[in-house]
Amino acid sequence: MKSRILSSSSITGKNVYNMQDENIGDIKELMISPDNANVVYAVLSFGGFLGIGSKFFAIPLEALQFSASDDTIRLDIDKERLENAPSFDKDNWPLTADDKYINSVYTHYGYKDQRTSAFS
């Protein structure tokens, strides 16, 4: 069976659920490297009330599980670990490919950064 492909617009704005089926936030953006045309990470909005006070989190795309049956996105991580993840606010996005920051994101979620030195 061939895997499906998704458009960025079909992912952005989607709610993300944990494994307990709790809504933990929504995908704001996909951050793409123009150097190698790869998605570096997804931006998840989490916390706050009605969008006020929420933080943005960089999530490796590999950490997100995309369901083919019900079109949901899941992140297998508890809320406490997410609250302690590298984050940024809506007015201060990391727009450069800082290797130290991106490596800390991947390490926090238990993934190895697979990028080749596109940002060096």
N, CA, C and O atoms as a printed pandas DataFrame, in Angstrom:
     atom_number atom_name residue_name chain_id  residue_number  x_coord  y_coord  z_coord
0              1         N          MET        A               1    0.847   -1.182    0.000
1              2        CA          MET        A               1    0.000    0.000    0.000
2              3         C          MET        A               1    0.890    1.242    0.000
3              4         O          MET        A               1    1.836    1.339    0.781
4              5         N          LYS        A               2    0.586    2.155   -0.851
5              6        CA          LYS        A               2    1.342    3.396   -0.917
6              7         C          LYS        A               2    0.869    4.349    0.169
7              8         O          LYS        A               2   -0.316    4.405    0.497
8              9         N          SER        A               3    1.819    5.097    0.721
9             10        CA          SER        A               3    1.429    6.071    1.738
10            11         C          SER        A               3    0.815    7.286    1.054
11            12         O          SER        A               3    1.115    7.593   -0.100
12            13         N          ARG        A               4   -0.035    7.954    1.782
13            14        CA          ARG        A               4   -0.686    9.132    1.226
14            15         C          ARG        A               4    0.178   10.356    1.463
15            16         O          ARG        A               4    1.099   10.336    2.280
16            17         N          ILE        A               5   -0.126   11.403    0.751
17            18        CA          ILE        A               5    0.553   12.671    0.973
18            19         C          ILE        A               5   -0.485   13.694    1.418
19            20         O          ILE        A               5   -1.667   13.574    1.096
20            21         N          LEU        A               6   -0.034   14.699    2.161
21            22        CA          LEU        A               6   -0.931   15.706    2.711
22            23         C          LEU        A               6   -0.487   17.088    2.260
23            24         O          LEU        A               6    0.709   17.355    2.139
24            25         N          SER        A               7   -1.433   17.949    2.017
25            26        CA          SER        A               7   -1.107   19.338    1.721
26            27         C          SER        A               7   -0.881   20.079    3.030
27            28         O          SER        A               7   -1.422   19.693    4.066
28            29         N          SER        A               8   -0.088   21.136    2.988
29            30        CA          SER        A               8    0.140   21.900    4.220
30            31         C          SER        A               8   -1.164   22.498    4.725
31            32         O          SER        A               8   -1.359   22.605    5.936
32            33         N          SER        A               9   -2.060   22.889    3.830
33            34        CA          SER        A               9   -3.326   23.479    4.271
34            35         C          SER        A               9   -4.249   22.449    4.923
35            36         O          SER        A               9   -5.153   22.820    5.671
36            37         N          SER        A              10   -4.031   21.160    4.646
37            38        CA          SER        A              10   -4.850   20.135    5.306
38            39         C          SER        A              10   -4.342   19.840    6.713
39            40         O          SER        A              10   -5.032   19.188    7.496
40            41         N          ILE        A              11   -3.140   20.317    7.040
41            42        CA          ILE        A              11   -2.560   20.098    8.368
42            43         C          ILE        A              11   -2.714   21.341    9.239
43            44         O          ILE        A              11   -3.076   21.229   10.411
44            45         N          THR        A              12   -2.446   22.526    8.686
45            46        CA          THR        A              12   -2.527   23.743    9.487
46            47         C          THR        A              12   -3.967   23.996    9.911
47            48         O          THR        A              12   -4.904   23.848    9.127
48            49         N          GLY        A              13   -4.113   24.376   11.159
49            50        CA          GLY        A              13   -5.439   24.627   11.717
50            51         C          GLY        A              13   -6.075   23.391   12.331
51            52         O          GLY        A              13   -7.082   23.499   13.032
52            53         N          LYS        A              14   -5.503   22.218   12.080
53            54        CA          LYS        A              14   -6.059   20.977   12.630
54            55         C          LYS        A              14   -5.751   20.867   14.118
55            56         O          LYS        A              14   -4.670   21.242   14.571
56            57         N          ASN        A              15   -6.708   20.351   14.861
57            58        CA          ASN        A              15   -6.499   20.075   16.270
58            59         C          ASN        A              15   -5.595   18.859   16.419
59            60         O          ASN        A              15   -5.612   17.942   15.597
60            61         N          VAL        A              16   -4.808   18.874   17.486
61            62        CA          VAL        A              16   -3.918   17.762   17.812
62            63         C          VAL        A              16   -4.395   17.183   19.140
63            64         O          VAL        A              16   -4.702   17.918   20.078
64            65         N          TYR        A              17   -4.451   15.854   19.203
65            66        CA          TYR        A              17   -4.929   15.153   20.387
66            67         C          TYR        A              17   -3.814   14.305   20.971
67            68         O          TYR        A              17   -2.933   13.840   20.248
68            69         N          ASN        A              18   -3.855   14.105   22.292
69            70        CA          ASN        A              18   -2.922   13.167   22.905
70            71         C          ASN        A              18   -3.546   11.782   22.844
71            72         O          ASN        A              18   -4.623   11.608   22.273
72            73         N          MET        A              19   -2.882   10.803   23.423
73            74        CA          MET        A              19   -3.362    9.424   23.346
74            75         C          MET        A              19   -4.583    9.180   24.237
75            76         O          MET        A              19   -5.238    8.145   24.114
76            77         N          GLN        A              20   -4.892   10.117   25.126
77            78        CA          GLN        A              20   -6.097   10.023   25.957
78            79         C          GLN        A              20   -7.274   10.725   25.280
79            80         O          GLN        A              20   -8.323   10.921   25.892
80            81         N          ASP        A              21   -7.092   11.102   24.014
81            82        CA          ASP        A              21   -8.113   11.755   23.199
82            83         C          ASP        A              21   -8.467   13.153   23.699
83            84         O          ASP        A              21   -9.578   13.634   23.475
84            85         N          GLU        A              22   -7.511   13.810   24.383
85            86        CA          GLU        A              22   -7.700   15.190   24.823
86            87         C          GLU        A              22   -7.119   16.125   23.775
87            88         O          GLU        A              22   -6.028   15.886   23.257
88            89         N          ASN        A              23   -7.843   17.184   23.467
89            90        CA          ASN        A              23   -7.350   18.187   22.530
90            91         C          ASN        A              23   -6.231   18.964   23.219
91            92         O          ASN        A              23   -6.458   19.587   24.256
92            93         N          ILE        A              24   -5.029   18.932   22.652
93            94        CA          ILE        A              24   -3.906   19.621   23.283
94            95         C          ILE        A              24   -3.472   20.873   22.526
95            96         O          ILE        A              24   -2.560   21.571   22.970
96            97         N          GLY        A              25   -4.090   21.160   21.423
97            98        CA          GLY        A              25   -3.734   22.365   20.671
98            99         C          GLY        A              25   -4.023   22.196   19.196
99           100         O          GLY        A              25   -4.715   21.266   18.781
100          101         N          ASP        A              26   -3.477   23.116   18.409
101          102        CA          ASP        A              26   -3.663   23.016   16.967
102          103         C          ASP        A              26   -2.386   23.417   16.234
103          104         O          ASP        A              26   -1.548   24.151   16.759
104          105         N          ILE        A              27   -2.265   22.919   15.018
105          106        CA          ILE        A              27   -1.097   23.201   14.185
106          107         C          ILE        A              27   -1.259   24.588   13.568
107          108         O          ILE        A              27   -2.246   24.863   12.885
108          109         N          LYS        A              28   -0.281   25.453   13.815
109          110        CA          LYS        A              28   -0.310   26.808   13.267
110          111         C          LYS        A              28    0.394   26.897   11.923
111          112         O          LYS        A              28   -0.099   27.547   11.002
112          113         N          GLU        A              29    1.543   26.247   11.808
113          114        CA          GLU        A              29    2.349   26.345   10.592
114          115         C          GLU        A              29    3.220   25.115   10.440
115          116         O          GLU        A              29    3.422   24.354   11.387
116          117         N          LEU        A              30    3.724   24.935    9.252
117          118        CA          LEU        A              30    4.797   23.992    8.983
118          119         C          LEU        A              30    5.994   24.825    8.574
119          120         O          LEU        A              30    5.897   25.647    7.663
120          121         N          MET        A              31    7.115   24.622    9.234
121          122        CA          MET        A              31    8.322   25.389    8.942
122          123         C          MET        A              31    9.187   24.572    7.986
123          124         O          MET        A              31    9.575   23.445    8.292
124          125         N          ILE        A              32    9.482   25.153    6.828
125          126        CA          ILE        A              32   10.146   24.453    5.733
126          127         C          ILE        A              32   11.498   25.092    5.452
127          128         O          ILE        A              32   11.628   26.315    5.417
128          129         N          SER        A              33   12.491   24.253    5.256
129          130        CA          SER        A              33   13.815   24.740    4.883
130          131         C          SER        A              33   13.876   24.918    3.373
131          132         O          SER        A              33   13.688   23.949    2.638
132          133         N          PRO        A              34   14.130   26.123    2.895
133          134        CA          PRO        A              34   14.276   26.292    1.453
134          135         C          PRO        A              34   15.570   25.683    0.930
135          136         O          PRO        A              34   15.711   25.465   -0.273
136          137         N          ASP        A              35   16.516   25.406    1.823
137          138        CA          ASP        A              35   17.793   24.830    1.406
138          139         C          ASP        A              35   17.662   23.388    0.938
139          140         O          ASP        A              35   18.321   22.974   -0.016
140          141         N          ASN        A              36   16.806   22.626    1.613
141          142        CA          ASN        A              36   16.665   21.220    1.225
142          143         C          ASN        A              36   15.212   20.798    1.008
143          144         O          ASN        A              36   14.940   19.619    0.780
144          145         N          ALA        A              37   14.290   21.736    1.076
145          146        CA          ALA        A              37   12.862   21.507    0.807
146          147         C          ALA        A              37   12.227   20.504    1.774
147          148         O          ALA        A              37   11.284   19.805    1.405
148          149         N          ASN        A              38   12.732   20.429    3.000
149          150        CA          ASN        A              38   12.167   19.543    4.014
150          151         C          ASN        A              38   11.401   20.342    5.050
151          152         O          ASN        A              38   11.727   21.494    5.338
152          153         N          VAL        A              39   10.365   19.702    5.614
153          154        CA          VAL        A              39    9.679   20.294    6.749
154          155         C          VAL        A              39   10.592   20.092    7.958
155          156         O          VAL        A              39   10.917   18.958    8.310
156          157         N          VAL        A              40   11.001   21.180    8.585
157          158        CA          VAL        A              40   11.903   21.106    9.733
158          159         C          VAL        A              40   11.103   20.774   10.989
159          160         O          VAL        A              40   11.525   19.948   11.797
160          161         N          TYR        A              41    9.941   21.422   11.154
161          162        CA          TYR        A              41    9.058   21.116   12.272
162          163         C          TYR        A              41    7.689   21.724   12.037
163          164         O          TYR        A              41    7.513   22.604   11.194
164          165         N          ALA        A              42    6.719   21.232   12.806
165          166        CA          ALA        A              42    5.374   21.809   12.818
166          167         C          ALA        A              42    5.284   22.708   14.046
167          168         O          ALA        A              42    5.933   22.444   15.058
168          169         N          VAL        A              43    4.490   23.761   13.963
169          170        CA          VAL        A              43    4.283   24.662   15.099
170          171         C          VAL        A              43    2.931   24.342   15.715
171          172         O          VAL        A              43    1.893   24.455   15.063
172          173         N          LEU        A              44    2.958   23.938   16.992
173          174        CA          LEU        A              44    1.755   23.590   17.745
174          175         C          LEU        A              44    1.449   24.704   18.736
175          176         O          LEU        A              44    2.325   25.116   19.496
176          177         N          SER        A              45    0.220   25.190   18.734
177          178        CA          SER        A              45   -0.238   26.152   19.731
178          179         C          SER        A              45   -0.862   25.360   20.868
179          180         O          SER        A              45   -1.720   24.506   20.645
180          181         N          PHE        A              46   -0.417   25.655   22.110
181          182        CA          PHE        A              46   -0.883   24.901   23.261
182          183         C          PHE        A              46   -0.991   25.818   24.467
183          184         O          PHE        A              46   -0.169   26.718   24.645
184          185         N          GLY        A              47   -1.997   25.594   25.290
185          186        CA          GLY        A              47   -2.137   26.322   26.546
186          187         C          GLY        A              47   -2.961   27.579   26.388
187          188         O          GLY        A              47   -3.506   27.858   25.320
188          189         N          GLY        A              48   -3.042   28.323   27.456
189          190        CA          GLY        A              48   -3.819   29.555   27.448
190          191         C          GLY        A              48   -5.312   29.269   27.471
191          192         O          GLY        A              48   -5.747   28.124   27.596
192          193         N          PHE        A              49   -6.078   30.340   27.347
193          194        CA          PHE        A              49   -7.527   30.235   27.338
194          195         C          PHE        A              49   -8.052   31.027   26.149
195          196         O          PHE        A              49   -7.808   32.228   26.037
196          197         N          LEU        A              50   -8.771   30.352   25.269
197          198        CA          LEU        A              50   -9.300   30.961   24.052
198          199         C          LEU        A              50   -8.192   31.625   23.235
199          200         O          LEU        A              50   -8.386   32.690   22.648
200          201         N          GLY        A              51   -7.037   30.980   23.210
201          202        CA          GLY        A              51   -5.913   31.487   22.427
202          203         C          GLY        A              51   -5.087   32.555   23.109
203          204         O          GLY        A              51   -4.039   32.947   22.596
204          205         N          ILE        A              52   -5.543   33.039   24.272
205          206        CA          ILE        A              52   -4.806   34.075   24.999
206          207         C          ILE        A              52   -3.836   33.391   25.952
207          208         O          ILE        A              52   -4.225   32.542   26.755
208          209         N          GLY        A              53   -2.573   33.774   25.848
209          210        CA          GLY        A              53   -1.556   33.198   26.711
210          211         C          GLY        A              53   -1.021   31.864   26.239
211          212         O          GLY        A              53   -0.233   31.228   26.938
212          213         N          SER        A              54   -1.443   31.428   25.053
213          214        CA          SER        A              54   -0.931   30.154   24.569
214          215         C          SER        A              54    0.506   30.318   24.086
215          216         O          SER        A              54    0.919   31.396   23.658
216          217         N          LYS        A              55    1.246   29.233   24.165
217          218        CA          LYS        A              55    2.615   29.193   23.679
218          219         C          LYS        A              55    2.662   28.403   22.395
219          220         O          LYS        A              55    1.764   27.613   22.104
220          221         N          PHE        A              56    3.708   28.617   21.629
221          222        CA          PHE        A              56    3.933   27.855   20.413
222          223         C          PHE        A              56    5.097   26.900   20.663
223          224         O          PHE        A              56    6.089   27.256   21.298
224          225         N          PHE        A              57    4.952   25.683   20.149
225          226        CA          PHE        A              57    5.955   24.644   20.331
226          227         C          PHE        A              57    6.359   24.097   18.975
227          228         O          PHE        A              57    5.511   23.827   18.124
228          229         N          ALA        A              58    7.657   23.935   18.780
229          230        CA          ALA        A              58    8.168   23.271   17.587
230          231         C          ALA        A              58    8.088   21.772   17.837
231          232         O          ALA        A              58    8.602   21.274   18.838
232          233         N          ILE        A              59    7.445   21.058   16.929
233          234        CA          ILE        A              59    7.261   19.614   17.067
234          235         C          ILE        A              59    7.844   18.938   15.827
235          236         O          ILE        A              59    7.460   19.283   14.710
236          237         N          PRO        A              60    8.759   17.988   15.997
237          238        CA          PRO        A              60    9.232   17.252   14.816
238          239         C          PRO        A              60    8.036   16.588   14.130
239          240         O          PRO        A              60    7.183   16.000   14.795
240          241         N          LEU        A              61    7.979   16.680   12.833
241          242        CA          LEU        A              61    6.861   16.086   12.105
242          243         C          LEU        A              61    6.763   14.587   12.384
243          244         O          LEU        A              61    5.670   14.021   12.384
244          245         N          GLU        A              62    7.915   13.946   12.622
245          246        CA          GLU        A              62    7.931   12.521   12.909
246          247         C          GLU        A              62    7.205   12.180   14.209
247          248         O          GLU        A              62    6.770   11.042   14.384
248          249         N          ALA        A              63    7.065   13.142   15.123
249          250        CA          ALA        A              63    6.391   12.901   16.398
250          251         C          ALA        A              63    4.872   12.922   16.265
251          252         O          ALA        A              63    4.163   12.469   17.163
252          253         N          LEU        A              64    4.376   13.442   15.155
253          254        CA          LEU        A              64    2.927   13.513   14.942
254          255         C          LEU        A              64    2.449   12.273   14.206
255          256         O          LEU        A              64    3.093   11.804   13.268
256          257         N          GLN        A              65    1.320   11.755   14.640
257          258        CA          GLN        A              65    0.723   10.589   14.008
258          259         C          GLN        A              65   -0.525   11.037   13.252
259          260         O          GLN        A              65   -1.446   11.609   13.835
260          261         N          PHE        A              66   -0.543   10.774   11.964
261          262        CA          PHE        A              66   -1.648   11.189   11.105
262          263         C          PHE        A              66   -2.519    9.979   10.808
263          264         O          PHE        A              66   -2.060    9.012   10.200
264          265         N          SER        A              67   -3.774   10.031   11.234
265          266        CA          SER        A              67   -4.699    8.924   11.040
266          267         C          SER        A              67   -5.316    8.989    9.647
267          268         O          SER        A              67   -5.785   10.042    9.214
268          269         N          ALA        A              68   -5.312    7.878    8.967
269          270        CA          ALA        A              68   -5.941    7.806    7.653
270          271         C          ALA        A              68   -7.442    7.571    7.772
271          272         O          ALA        A              68   -8.200    7.905    6.861
272          273         N          SER        A              69   -7.874    6.995    8.898
273          274        CA          SER        A              69   -9.282    6.625    9.030
274          275         C          SER        A              69  -10.171    7.775    9.480
275          276         O          SER        A              69  -11.281    7.926    8.970
276          277         N          ASP        A              70   -9.706    8.591   10.429
277          278        CA          ASP        A              70  -10.588    9.653   10.922
278          279         C          ASP        A              70   -9.985   11.049   10.778
279          280         O          ASP        A              70  -10.529   12.010   11.323
280          281         N          ASP        A              71   -8.880   11.177   10.061
281          282        CA          ASP        A              71   -8.299   12.479    9.721
282          283         C          ASP        A              71   -7.860   13.280   10.949
283          284         O          ASP        A              71   -7.876   14.511   10.931
284          285         N          THR        A              72   -7.467   12.573   12.021
285          286        CA          THR        A              72   -6.989   13.269   13.212
286          287         C          THR        A              72   -5.465   13.247   13.266
287          288         O          THR        A              72   -4.806   12.453   12.595
288          289         N          ILE        A              73   -4.934   14.145   14.084
289          290        CA          ILE        A              73   -3.497   14.200   14.330
290          291         C          ILE        A              73   -3.293   13.941   15.820
291          292         O          ILE        A              73   -3.963   14.541   16.660
292          293         N          ARG        A              74   -2.365   13.048   16.137
293          294        CA          ARG        A              74   -2.086   12.713   17.529
294          295         C          ARG        A              74   -0.614   12.943   17.841
295          296         O          ARG        A              74    0.261   12.785   16.989
296          297         N          LEU        A              75   -0.373   13.321   19.092
297          298        CA          LEU        A              75    0.972   13.475   19.618
298          299         C          LEU        A              75    1.046   12.648   20.884
299          300         O          LEU        A              75    0.340   12.931   21.852
300          301         N          ASP        A              76    1.895   11.625   20.892
301          302        CA          ASP        A              76    2.007   10.717   22.029
302          303         C          ASP        A              76    2.966   11.312   23.057
303          304         O          ASP        A              76    4.115   10.887   23.178
304          305         N          ILE        A              77    2.471   12.301   23.789
305          306        CA          ILE        A              77    3.264   12.960   24.834
306          307         C          ILE        A              77    2.299   13.504   25.874
307          308         O          ILE        A              77    1.222   13.996   25.535
308          309         N          ASP        A              78    2.687   13.414   27.136
309          310        CA          ASP        A              78    1.784   13.930   28.162
310          311         C          ASP        A              78    1.910   15.450   28.263
311          312         O          ASP        A              78    2.889   16.037   27.802
312          313         N          LYS        A              79    0.919   16.064   28.864
313          314        CA          LYS        A              79    0.854   17.525   28.943
314          315         C          LYS        A              79    2.033   18.123   29.704
315          316         O          LYS        A              79    2.533   19.186   29.338
316          317         N          GLU        A              80    2.480   17.446   30.761
317          318        CA          GLU        A              80    3.605   17.989   31.539
318          319         C          GLU        A              80    4.865   18.071   30.710
319          320         O          GLU        A              80    5.595   19.060   30.775
320          321         N          ARG        A              81    5.126   17.029   29.924
321          322        CA          ARG        A              81    6.324   17.049   29.072
322          323         C          ARG        A              81    6.198   18.133   28.011
323          324         O          ARG        A              81    7.176   18.809   27.692
324          325         N          LEU        A              82    5.008   18.300   27.469
325          326        CA          LEU        A              82    4.805   19.351   26.476
326          327         C          LEU        A              82    5.007   20.726   27.100
327          328         O          LEU        A              82    5.609   21.607   26.487
328          329         N          GLU        A              83    4.508   20.910   28.308
329          330        CA          GLU        A              83    4.675   22.204   28.981
330          331         C          GLU        A              83    6.139   22.549   29.221
331          332         O          GLU        A              83    6.488   23.725   29.319
332          333         N          ASN        A              84    7.005   21.530   29.318
333          334        CA          ASN        A              84    8.428   21.749   29.542
334          335         C          ASN        A              84    9.251   21.721   28.255
335          336         O          ASN        A              84   10.480   21.782   28.300
336          337         N          ALA        A              85    8.590   21.631   27.136
337          338        CA          ALA        A              85    9.280   21.585   25.840
338          339         C          ALA        A              85    9.770   22.976   25.435
339          340         O          ALA        A              85    9.251   23.983   25.916
340          341         N          PRO        A              86   10.777   23.032   24.546
341          342        CA          PRO        A              86   11.203   24.334   24.022
342          343         C          PRO        A              86   10.002   25.035   23.365
343          344         O          PRO        A              86    9.290   24.435   22.560
344          345         N          SER        A              87    9.792   26.287   23.714
345          346        CA          SER        A              87    8.630   27.018   23.185
346          347         C          SER        A              87    9.019   28.437   22.811
347          348         O          SER        A              87   10.136   28.885   23.071
348          349         N          PHE        A              88    8.075   29.130   22.198
349          350        CA          PHE        A              88    8.259   30.539   21.850
350          351         C          PHE        A              88    6.891   31.188   21.829
351          352         O          PHE        A              88    5.877   30.491   21.783
352          353         N          ASP        A              89    6.844   32.516   21.863
353          354        CA          ASP        A              89    5.543   33.172   21.842
354          355         C          ASP        A              89    5.208   33.608   20.417
355          356         O          ASP        A              89    6.060   33.608   19.529
356          357         N          LYS        A              90    3.956   33.975   20.229
357          358        CA          LYS        A              90    3.469   34.267   18.875
358          359         C          LYS        A              90    4.149   35.462   18.225
359          360         O          LYS        A              90    4.073   35.628   17.008
360          361         N          ASP        A              91    4.812   36.297   19.018
361          362        CA          ASP        A              91    5.496   37.467   18.463
362          363         C          ASP        A              91    7.001   37.286   18.353
363          364         O          ASP        A              91    7.714   38.227   18.006
364          365         N          ASN        A              92    7.494   36.084   18.646
365          366        CA          ASN        A              92    8.941   35.875   18.654
366          367         C          ASN        A              92    9.273   34.486   18.102
367          368         O          ASN        A              92    9.794   33.636   18.824
368          369         N          TRP        A              93    8.971   34.262   16.832
369          370        CA          TRP        A              93    9.212   32.974   16.195
370          371         C          TRP        A              93   10.686   32.801   15.872
371          372         O          TRP        A              93   11.346   33.763   15.479
372          373         N          PRO        A              94   11.220   31.579   16.030
373          374        CA          PRO        A              94   12.595   31.320   15.594
374          375         C          PRO        A              94   12.617   31.142   14.073
375          376         O          PRO        A              94   12.365   30.047   13.570
376          377         N          LEU        A              95   12.913   32.197   13.360
377          378        CA          LEU        A              95   12.840   32.151   11.896
378          379         C          LEU        A              95   14.147   31.744   11.233
379          380         O          LEU        A              95   14.220   31.645   10.008
380          381         N          THR        A              96   15.163   31.510   12.025
381          382        CA          THR        A              96   16.395   30.995   11.455
382          383         C          THR        A              96   16.528   29.545   11.859
383          384         O          THR        A              96   15.917   29.099   12.830
384          385         N          ALA        A              97   17.308   28.832   11.128
385          386        CA          ALA        A              97   17.489   27.414   11.404
386          387         C          ALA        A              97   18.650   27.226   12.373
387          388         O          ALA        A              97   19.697   26.693   12.005
388          389         N          ASP        A              98   18.460   27.660   13.591
389          390        CA          ASP        A              98   19.465   27.539   14.645
390          391         C          ASP        A              98   19.597   26.070   15.035
391          392         O          ASP        A              98   18.687   25.485   15.622
392          393         N          ASP        A              99   20.748   25.483   14.698
393          394        CA          ASP        A              99   20.960   24.056   14.959
394          395         C          ASP        A              99   20.771   23.697   16.424
395          396         O          ASP        A              99   20.196   22.654   16.732
396          397         N          LYS        A             100   21.242   24.536   17.324
397          398        CA          LYS        A             100   21.127   24.246   18.758
398          399         C          LYS        A             100   19.657   24.156   19.169
399          400         O          LYS        A             100   19.268   23.235   19.887
400          401         N          TYR        A             101   18.844   25.106   18.719
401          402        CA          TYR        A             101   17.412   25.101   19.048
402          403         C          TYR        A             101   16.722   23.877   18.443
403          404         O          TYR        A             101   15.992   23.165   19.132
404          405         N          ILE        A             102   16.956   23.642   17.167
405          406        CA          ILE        A             102   16.278   22.531   16.485
406          407         C          ILE        A             102   16.713   21.195   17.078
407          408         O          ILE        A             102   15.883   20.302   17.251
408          409         N          ASN        A             103   17.992   21.042   17.390
409          410        CA          ASN        A             103   18.454   19.811   18.034
410          411         C          ASN        A             103   17.806   19.626   19.399
411          412         O          ASN        A             103   17.477   18.501   19.776
412          413         N          SER        A             104   17.614   20.724   20.156
413          414        CA          SER        A             104   16.968   20.612   21.469
414          415         C          SER        A             104   15.513   20.168   21.317
415          416         O          SER        A             104   15.005   19.420   22.153
416          417         N          VAL        A             105   14.850   20.617   20.272
417          418        CA          VAL        A             105   13.463   20.208   20.004
418          419         C          VAL        A             105   13.406   18.715   19.720
419          420         O          VAL        A             105   12.627   17.991   20.340
420          421         N          TYR        A             106   14.224   18.256   18.790
421          422        CA          TYR        A             106   14.216   16.835   18.430
422          423         C          TYR        A             106   14.586   15.968   19.629
423          424         O          TYR        A             106   13.948   14.943   19.870
424          425         N          THR        A             107   15.598   16.363   20.373
425          426        CA          THR        A             107   16.033   15.606   21.543
426          427         C          THR        A             107   14.931   15.539   22.594
427          428         O          THR        A             107   14.716   14.487   23.196
428          429         N          HIS        A             108   14.235   16.643   22.822
429          430        CA          HIS        A             108   13.169   16.675   23.829
430          431         C          HIS        A             108   12.089   15.633   23.536
431          432         O          HIS        A             108   11.560   15.006   24.454
432          433         N          TYR        A             109   11.769   15.454   22.263
433          434        CA          TYR        A             109   10.713   14.515   21.881
434          435         C          TYR        A             109   11.249   13.121   21.574
435          436         O          TYR        A             109   10.486   12.235   21.188
436          437         N          GLY        A             110   12.567   12.919   21.744
437          438        CA          GLY        A             110   13.141   11.596   21.548
438          439         C          GLY        A             110   13.416   11.238   20.108
439          440         O          GLY        A             110   13.427   10.058   19.758
440          441         N          TYR        A             111   13.637   12.229   19.264
441          442        CA          TYR        A             111   13.935   11.991   17.854
442          443         C          TYR        A             111   15.318   12.513   17.526
443          444         O          TYR        A             111   15.830   13.422   18.178
444          445         N          LYS        A             112   15.913   11.922   16.503
445          446        CA          LYS        A             112   17.209   12.378   16.020
446          447         C          LYS        A             112   16.963   13.304   14.838
447          448         O          LYS        A             112   16.208   12.976   13.922
448          449         N          ASP        A             113   17.599   14.446   14.869
449          450        CA          ASP        A             113   17.495   15.400   13.775
450          451         C          ASP        A             113   18.142   14.782   12.537
451          452         O          ASP        A             113   19.349   14.539   12.516
452          453         N          GLN        A             114   17.344   14.534   11.517
453          454        CA          GLN        A             114   17.821   13.858   10.318
454          455         C          GLN        A             114   18.345   14.814    9.241
455          456         O          GLN        A             114   18.742   14.388    8.156
456          457         N          ARG        A             115   18.338   16.086    9.555
457          458        CA          ARG        A             115   18.814   17.050    8.557
458          459         C          ARG        A             115   20.290   16.835    8.284
459          460         O          ARG        A             115   21.080   16.560    9.187
460          461         N          THR        A             116   20.634   16.967    7.026
461          462        CA          THR        A             116   22.063   17.039    6.717
462          463         C          THR        A             116   22.452   18.479    6.936
463          464         O          THR        A             116   21.568   19.321    7.086
464          465         N          SER        A             117   23.661   18.788    6.960
465          466        CA          SER        A             117   24.115   20.129    7.350
466          467         C          SER        A             117   23.641   21.213    6.399
467          468         O          SER        A             117   24.446   22.001    5.903
468          469         N          ALA        A             118   22.349   21.258    6.142
469          470        CA          ALA        A             118   21.772   22.256    5.247
470          471         C          ALA        A             118   21.831   23.652    5.849
471          472         O          ALA        A             118   21.788   24.649    5.129
472          473         N          PHE        A             119   21.931   23.719    7.173
473          474        CA          PHE        A             119   21.882   25.017    7.836
474          475         C          PHE        A             119   23.241   25.456    8.338
475          476         O          PHE        A             119   23.347   26.494    8.992
476          477         N          SER        A             120   24.261   24.711    8.055
477          478        CA          SER        A             120   25.590   25.049    8.583
478          479         C          SER        A             120   26.218   26.173    7.806
479          480         O          SER        A             120   27.336   26.587    8.113
